[in-house]
Amino acid sequence: MPFVLLNCDKPIPERMKHTYIYDPEEEIIPACNIKTVPGDMTERGCA
């Protein structure tokens, strides 16, 4: 599964759906440009 839960995100497991390890054989898109848990920087988090 390409989604990962980083050690620093273990207290807030909801962040897992925003962290993705690229796999060319998977067509999963990480959750981006949506409201997230404070402190989580997504691909569009600074827009």
Order of alpha helices (4+ residues) and beta strands (2+ residues): none
